[in-house]
């Protein structure tokens, strides 16, 4: 099960909203969703968490390329949304042949291949065999929130309740709790 939230900076502070990832299949989809929540092309922080196993932060500033941080890339790579982020960071599938359609993106997968599939079928192992394995730990840009009050070391030290600590640092705990 996933939890996702968007934190959009405004003139008056931050606006928070929980978000459904049903229509998100690529990083571009996630960035577009964040841009839709933006006020005047200001910063939006998208947060994705899978049941306390890993969390990801995607920062979108206007039309700039999204910046990504994942707390545990190896764990994230075993889930569809985490795989989407780790693949982007590792430079996988840059030719557009990404096969996210074969993944179960409804949030119910647990990283196990479908027993109905044979080895290497539908479980991503055939494509993943040629790509570098995600590291068992953080991956991405730990400095993506530095100017917002969360430095590299603080982000790297966050664990399962990362969203609350990020919201505290941004000063938007109340608005986040209202949508949680």
C-alpha positions as CSV (number, residue, x, y, z in Angstrom):
1,X,0.0,0.0,0.0
2,X,1.3,3.4,-0.9
3,X,0.7,6.8,0.6
4,X,1.4,9.9,-1.5
5,X,1.2,13.6,-0.8
6,X,1.9,16.8,-2.6
7,X,3.2,19.8,-0.8
8,X,3.0,23.0,-2.9
9,X,4.6,26.2,-1.9
10,X,2.5,29.3,-2.1
11,X,3.0,33.0,-1.2
12,X,1.1,32.2,2.1
13,X,3.0,29.1,3.0
14,X,2.4,25.5,1.9
15,X,-0.7,23.7,0.7
16,X,-0.9,20.0,1.2
17,X,-2.9,17.3,-0.6
18,X,-2.9,13.6,-0.6
19,X,-2.9,12.2,-4.1
20,X,-3.9,9.1,-5.9
21,X,-1.2,7.5,-8.1
22,X,-3.6,5.5,-10.2
23,X,-2.8,7.4,-13.4
24,X,0.9,7.7,-12.7
25,X,3.0,5.3,-14.8
26,X,6.1,7.4,-15.4
27,X,8.2,10.1,-13.7
28,X,6.8,12.5,-16.3
29,X,3.3,11.7,-15.1
30,X,4.3,12.3,-11.5
31,X,6.0,15.6,-12.5
32,X,2.9,16.7,-14.4
33,X,0.7,15.9,-11.4
34,X,3.0,18.0,-9.2
35,X,3.0,20.9,-11.7
36,X,-0.8,20.8,-11.7
37,X,-0.7,21.4,-8.0
38,X,1.8,24.2,-8.2
39,X,0.9,27.8,-7.6
40,X,2.6,30.2,-10.1
41,X,5.2,27.5,-11.1
42,X,6.6,27.5,-7.5
43,X,8.1,24.4,-5.8
44,X,6.1,21.2,-5.3
45,X,7.4,18.3,-3.2
46,X,5.9,15.0,-4.0
47,X,6.2,12.3,-1.4
48,X,5.7,8.6,-1.9
49,X,5.9,6.0,0.8
50,X,5.3,2.3,0.8
51,X,4.3,0.9,4.2
52,X,7.3,2.2,6.1
53,X,9.7,0.2,3.8
54,X,11.0,3.1,1.7
55,X,10.1,6.7,0.9
56,X,10.8,8.9,-2.1
57,X,10.8,12.6,-2.5
58,X,10.5,14.2,-5.9
59,X,11.0,18.0,-6.1
60,X,9.5,19.8,-9.1
61,X,10.4,23.5,-9.6
62,X,8.4,24.9,-12.6
63,X,9.5,23.3,-15.8
64,X,12.9,22.2,-14.5
65,X,13.7,18.5,-14.5
66,X,12.4,16.8,-11.3
67,X,15.0,16.0,-8.6
68,X,14.6,12.7,-6.8
69,X,15.7,11.1,-3.6
70,X,14.9,7.5,-2.5
71,X,15.6,6.3,1.1
72,X,16.2,2.7,0.2
73,X,16.7,2.0,-3.5
74,X,16.9,-1.8,-3.2
75,X,13.6,-2.0,-1.4
76,X,12.0,0.6,-3.7
77,X,13.0,-1.2,-6.8
78,X,10.8,-4.2,-5.7
79,X,7.7,-2.0,-6.0
80,X,6.3,-0.4,-9.1
81,X,6.4,3.2,-8.1
82,X,9.8,2.7,-6.5
83,X,11.1,1.0,-9.6
84,X,9.9,3.9,-11.7
85,X,12.0,6.3,-9.6
86,X,15.1,4.0,-9.3
87,X,15.0,3.3,-13.0
88,X,15.1,7.0,-13.7
89,X,18.0,7.6,-11.3
90,X,19.9,4.6,-12.7
91,X,19.3,5.7,-16.3
92,X,17.4,2.6,-17.2
93,X,15.0,2.6,-20.2
94,X,16.1,5.9,-21.6
95,X,15.1,4.7,-25.1
96,X,11.4,4.8,-24.1
97,X,11.0,1.0,-24.1
98,X,10.0,1.0,-20.4
99,X,7.5,-1.8,-19.7
100,X,5.6,-0.3,-16.8
101,X,2.4,-1.6,-18.3
102,X,3.5,-5.1,-17.3
103,X,3.7,-4.0,-13.6
104,X,0.8,-4.0,-11.2
105,X,0.5,-0.3,-10.4
106,X,-2.5,-0.5,-8.1
107,X,-0.3,-0.6,-4.9
108,X,-1.0,-4.2,-4.0
109,X,2.2,-5.7,-5.3
110,X,4.8,-6.9,-2.8
111,X,7.7,-7.4,-5.1
112,X,7.0,-11.0,-5.7
113,X,6.7,-12.3,-9.3
114,X,3.3,-13.7,-10.4
115,X,3.5,-17.5,-10.0
116,X,1.5,-17.8,-13.2
117,X,4.5,-16.3,-15.1
118,X,7.5,-18.4,-15.8
119,X,11.0,-17.3,-14.7
120,X,11.8,-14.0,-16.3
121,X,8.3,-13.4,-17.5
122,X,6.5,-10.3,-16.2
123,X,8.8,-10.0,-13.2
124,X,11.3,-7.6,-14.6
125,X,14.2,-10.0,-14.2
126,X,15.0,-10.3,-17.9
127,X,15.3,-6.5,-18.3
128,X,16.9,-6.0,-14.9
129,X,19.7,-8.5,-15.7
130,X,21.4,-6.0,-18.0
131,X,21.0,-3.0,-15.6
132,X,23.0,-2.2,-12.5
133,X,21.3,-3.3,-9.3
134,X,20.0,-0.6,-7.1
135,X,22.1,0.0,-4.0
136,X,20.8,-1.1,-0.6
137,X,20.4,2.4,0.8
138,X,19.8,5.9,-0.4
139,X,19.9,6.9,-4.0
140,X,19.5,10.3,-5.7
141,X,19.9,13.9,-4.5
142,X,19.9,14.1,-0.7
143,X,20.4,17.9,-1.1
144,X,17.1,18.5,-2.9
145,X,15.5,20.0,0.2
146,X,18.5,21.9,1.6
147,X,17.1,25.4,0.7
148,X,13.8,24.4,2.3
149,X,15.4,23.6,5.7
150,X,16.3,19.9,5.4
151,X,20.0,19.3,4.7
152,X,21.6,16.3,3.3
153,X,22.4,14.7,6.6
154,X,18.9,15.2,8.0
155,X,17.3,13.7,4.9
156,X,19.6,10.7,5.0
157,X,18.8,10.2,8.6
158,X,15.0,10.1,8.1
159,X,13.3,6.8,8.5
160,X,9.7,5.5,8.4
161,X,8.0,8.7,9.6
162,X,9.9,10.9,7.1
163,X,6.8,12.9,5.8
164,X,6.0,14.2,9.3
165,X,9.6,15.4,9.8
166,X,9.7,16.9,6.3
167,X,6.4,18.7,7.0
168,X,7.8,20.0,10.4
169,X,10.9,21.4,8.7
170,X,8.7,23.1,6.0
171,X,6.3,24.4,8.6
172,X,3.3,22.7,7.1
173,X,2.5,20.0,9.6
174,X,-1.0,21.4,10.3
175,X,-2.1,21.5,6.6
176,X,-0.6,18.1,6.0
177,X,-2.5,16.5,9.0
178,X,-5.7,18.0,7.7
179,X,-5.4,15.9,4.5
180,X,-3.9,12.8,6.0
